Amino acid sequence: MPEAPGKPPSPAGKAAAPKKPGPRPDLATISGLAIAIVGIIGGLLLEKGKIQDVAQGTAALIVLGGTMGAVLVTTPMPVVRRAFRGLGSVFFERTGNAPETIETLISFAGKARKNGIVSLETEASAVADPFMRKALNLAVDGTDLQELRKMMEIDTALAEQAGEAEAKVWEAAGGYAPTIGIIGAVMGLIQVMKHLEDIKEVGHGIAVAFVATVYGVGSANLFFLPAASKLRARLREALLANEMVLEGVIGIVEGLNPTLIRLKLESYSAKPEPKASKAKGGKEADNAVKRGAPTQAPAPAPAEN
């Protein structure tokens, strides 16, 4: 762990690299899916329906198979593979380590200002974060500041393009699924029309045929499109973290005061609290009332004639 400001340096005199946070279940995704499924199934049961009415393996096969086939036609295979591998970030999130990253950069800044930026060579190579490691190595190698910024911004742009391509895979799936569901419903109706002699079977067949539409619309709006949005949210968080690291490394190269670098970097991890001042003011007013103090200035006395 990085040492707190004001404490003496460790015996080795090295800054601890930020640890890569482990994944944890994303409660928003899990609870959101659970609420949606319970709401839909609950509504079906309240209408005297049965789960068997919508549990149709054929409809699921048509919708999922047709959707994945359309996605493969639209998107190159390497991008599809990355999209499936990145699907885990929809259900799992990594705890933020911005404070630890800031402390590491501040420690590097203090050492570089004292002993020169070349003194970071060994520690820079041991950093776990590949973006920070590359930026620090370029800085230690004496890369021009503008060139360093340009190279790291290229890496950021490429990462953004890759993440956006992965999100578009699921966005495309969300666009195709409802249409494939309609295809499945039409296919079911075709089979129904072959048995018009039995009106009871016709009604049952029509009900089963429209299950494919339910699967198509449901999968698109409950999973595919939300997954694309969640991946974009994760991408924005990663890009913001990279931007913070880049600003910290540039501050180290420029030889800025570590305190100034800290103030700059903390703005990236600050959480705005717009209601804080209002709540504080309301609390102070309540305390004033309890003490018997007036909450506002008294009105001026009328002038005497």
C-alpha positions in Angstrom: 0.0 0.0 0.0 1.2 3.5 -0.7 2.5 5.5 2.4 0.3 8.2 3.7 1.6 11.8 3.3 3.7 13.0 6.2 4.9 9.5 7.1 8.6 8.6 6.7 9.5 6.6 3.6 9.8 2.9 3.7 13.3 1.3 4.2 13.5 0.4 0.5 12.5 4.0 -0.4 10.2 2.7 -3.2 6.7 3.7 -4.1 4.2 0.9 -4.0 2.5 0.3 -7.3 -1.3 0.4 -7.2 -2.8 -3.0 -6.9 -5.2 -4.1 -9.6 -8.6 -4.3 -7.9 -10.4 -7.6 -8.0 -13.8 -8.0 -9.6 -17.0 -8.1 -7.6 -20.6 -8.7 -8.6 -22.3 -5.7 -10.1 -25.5 -5.5 -8.0 -27.1 -3.0 -10.4 -27.0 -5.5 -13.3 -28.0 -8.5 -11.2 -30.8 -6.7 -9.3 -32.0 -5.0 -12.5 -32.4 -8.3 -14.4 -34.0 -9.9 -11.4 -36.6 -7.1 -11.0 -37.4 -7.1 -14.7 -37.9 -10.9 -14.9 -39.9 -11.0 -11.6 -42.1 -8.2 -12.9 -42.8 -9.8 -16.2 -43.4 -13.3 -14.9 -45.3 -11.9 -11.9 -47.6 -10.0 -14.3 -48.1 -13.2 -16.4 -49.1 -15.2 -13.2 -51.4 -12.5 -12.1 -53.2 -12.7 -15.4 -53.8 -16.5 -14.7 -51.1 -17.5 -17.1 -48.5 -20.2 -16.7 -44.7 -20.1 -17.1 -45.1 -23.0 -19.5 -46.9 -20.5 -21.8 -43.7 -18.7 -22.5 -41.2 -21.5 -22.0 -40.7 -22.4 -25.6 -37.4 -23.9 -26.6 -38.1 -23.6 -30.3 -38.8 -19.9 -30.1 -35.6 -19.3 -28.1 -33.6 -21.2 -30.6 -35.0 -19.2 -33.5 -34.5 -15.8 -31.8 -31.0 -16.4 -30.3 -29.7 -18.4 -33.3 -31.0 -15.9 -35.8 -29.7 -12.9 -33.8 -26.2 -14.4 -33.4 -26.1 -15.3 -37.0 -27.0 -11.7 -38.0 -24.3 -10.3 -35.6 -21.7 -12.6 -37.2 -22.5 -11.3 -40.6 -22.3 -7.7 -39.5 -19.2 -7.9 -37.3 -15.7 -9.4 -37.8 -15.1 -12.5 -35.8 -12.2 -11.0 -33.6 -14.5 -8.3 -32.4 -17.3 -10.8 -31.6 -14.8 -12.8 -29.6 -13.7 -9.7 -27.6 -17.3 -8.8 -27.1 -18.1 -12.2 -25.5 -15.0 -12.0 -23.4 -15.9 -8.5 -22.2 -19.4 -9.6 -21.3 -18.1 -10.4 -17.8 -17.7 -6.7 -17.1 -21.5 -6.3 -17.4 -22.0 -8.7 -14.4 -18.8 -7.8 -12.5 -17.2 -4.5 -11.7 -13.8 -3.6 -10.4 -13.6 -1.5 -7.3 -12.2 2.0 -7.9 -8.6 2.5 -7.0 -8.2 6.2 -7.9 -7.0 7.3 -4.4 -4.3 4.6 -4.4 -3.3 5.6 -8.0 -3.0 9.2 -6.9 -0.9 8.3 -3.9 1.4 6.3 -6.2 1.8 9.1 -8.6 2.4 11.6 -5.8 5.1 9.3 -4.4 6.8 9.1 -7.8 6.5 12.9 -8.2 8.3 13.5 -4.9 11.1 11.1 -5.7 11.5 12.5 -9.2 11.7 16.0 -7.9 14.3 15.0 -5.3 16.5 12.6 -7.3 15.5 13.2 -10.9 13.1 11.4 -13.1 15.7 8.8 -14.0 15.5 7.4 -10.5 12.0 6.0 -11.3 13.4 3.6 -14.0 13.2 0.5 -11.8 9.9 1.3 -10.2 8.3 2.3 -13.5 9.0 -1.1 -15.0 7.3 -2.8 -12.0 4.0 -0.9 -12.3 1.0 -3.3 -12.9 -1.1 -0.8 -14.8 0.1 -1.1 -18.5 -1.0 2.5 -19.3 0.9 4.0 -16.3 3.9 1.8 -17.0 4.2 2.9 -20.6 3.8 6.5 -19.7 6.4 6.4 -16.9 8.9 4.5 -19.1 8.5 7.1 -21.9 9.1 9.8 -19.3 12.2 8.1 -17.9 13.6 7.7 -21.4 13.4 11.4 -21.8 10.7 11.5 -24.4 9.6 15.0 -25.4 6.5 16.1 -23.4 4.4 16.7 -26.5 5.4 13.4 -28.1 4.7 11.6 -24.8 1.2 13.1 -24.6 0.6 12.3 -28.3 1.6 8.7 -28.0 -0.5 8.1 -24.9 -3.5 9.8 -26.4 -3.2 7.5 -29.4 -3.3 4.5 -27.0 -6.4 6.0 -25.4 -8.1 6.6 -28.7 -7.4 3.0 -29.8 -8.8 1.6 -26.5 -11.9 3.8 -27.0 -12.4 2.4 -30.5 -12.0 -1.2 -29.4 -14.4 -0.7 -26.5 -16.9 1.0 -28.7 -16.7 -1.8 -31.2 -17.5 -4.4 -28.5 -20.5 -2.4 -27.3 -21.8 -2.2 -30.8 -21.9 -6.0 -31.0 -24.5 -6.1 -28.3 -26.2 -3.0 -29.7 -26.5 -4.7 -33.1 -27.9 -7.8 -31.3 -30.5 -5.6 -29.7 -31.5 -4.3 -33.1 -31.8 -7.7 -34.8 -33.6 -9.7 -32.0 -37.0 -8.1 -32.3 -37.1 -8.6 -36.0 -36.0 -12.2 -35.7 -38.7 -12.6 -33.1 -41.3 -11.5 -35.7 -39.8 -14.0 -38.2 -40.3 -16.7 -35.6 -43.9 -15.6 -35.0 -44.6 -15.7 -38.7 -43.1 -19.2 -39.0 -45.4 -20.3 -36.2 -48.4 -18.9 -37.9 -47.5 -20.7 -41.1 -47.7 -24.0 -39.1 -51.0 -23.0 -37.6 -52.6 -22.3 -40.9 -52.0 -25.9 -41.9 -54.5 -27.1 -39.2 -57.4 -24.7 -39.5 -59.9 -27.7 -39.2 -59.4 -27.7 -35.4 -60.2 -24.2 -34.0 -58.8 -25.1 -30.5 -55.5 -26.0 -32.0 -55.5 -22.8 -34.0 -55.8 -20.7 -30.9 -53.1 -22.6 -29.0 -50.8 -22.4 -32.0 -51.2 -18.7 -32.4 -50.4 -18.2 -28.7 -47.3 -20.3 -29.1 -46.2 -18.5 -32.3 -46.1 -15.1 -30.6 -43.8 -16.3 -27.9 -40.9 -15.8 -30.4 -41.9 -12.1 -30.5 -41.8 -11.9 -26.7 -38.3 -13.5 -26.7 -37.0 -11.1 -29.4 -38.3 -7.9 -27.8 -37.5 -9.1 -24.3 -33.9 -10.2 -25.0 -33.2 -6.9 -26.8 -34.6 -4.6 -24.2 -33.7 -6.6 -21.1 -30.2 -7.7 -22.0 -28.6 -6.8 -25.4 -29.2 -3.0 -25.3 -28.6 -2.6 -21.6 -25.4 -4.6 -21.9 -24.1 -2.3 -24.6 -24.8 0.7 -22.4 -23.1 -0.9 -19.4 -20.0 -1.6 -21.5 -19.9 2.0 -22.6 -20.1 3.1 -19.0 -17.2 0.9 -18.1 -15.3 2.3 -21.1 -15.8 5.9 -19.9 -14.5 5.0 -16.4 -11.4 3.4 -17.9 -10.7 6.3 -20.2 -11.1 8.8 -17.3 -8.6 6.8 -15.2 -6.1 6.8 -18.1 -6.6 10.6 -18.5 -5.9 11.0 -14.8 -2.7 8.9 -15.0 -1.5 10.8 -18.1 -2.0 14.2 -16.3 -0.1 12.9 -13.3 2.9 11.7 -15.4 3.0 14.9 -17.3 3.1 16.8 -14.0 6.0 14.6 -12.9 7.9 15.4 -16.2 7.2 19.1 -15.8 8.6 19.0 -12.2 5.5 20.3 -10.6 5.1 20.5 -6.9 3.5 17.2 -5.7 0.9 19.2 -3.8 -0.2 20.8 -7.1 -0.3 17.5 -8.9 -2.4 16.1 -6.1 -4.9 18.9 -6.4 -5.1 18.3 -10.1 -5.6 14.6 -9.8 -8.1 14.7 -7.0 -10.5 16.6 -9.3 -10.8 13.4 -11.3 -12.0 11.3 -8.4 -14.0 13.9 -6.6 -17.7 13.1 -6.2 -19.9 16.3 -6.5 -22.4 16.8 -3.7 -24.7 19.6 -4.9 -27.0 19.1 -2.0 -24.3 19.2 0.7 -24.3 23.0 1.3 -28.1 23.1 1.2 -28.4 20.2 3.7 -25.7 21.8 5.9 -27.6 25.1 5.9 -30.9 23.4 6.8 -29.2 21.5 9.6 -27.7 24.7 11.0 -31.1 26.4 10.9 -32.7 23.5 12.8 -30.0 23.7 15.4 -30.6 27.4 15.7 -34.3 26.9 16.3 -33.5 24.3 19.0 -31.2 26.8 20.7 -33.9 29.4 20.5 -31.9 31.6 18.2 -33.8 33.5 15.4 -33.4 31.9 12.0 -33.5 35.3 10.2 -32.7 38.9 11.0 -35.6 40.6 12.9 -37.6 43.2 11.0 -36.6 46.8 11.7 -38.7 48.7 14.3 -41.1 51.3 12.9 -39.8 54.9 13.1 -41.2 57.0 15.9 -43.0 60.2 15.0 
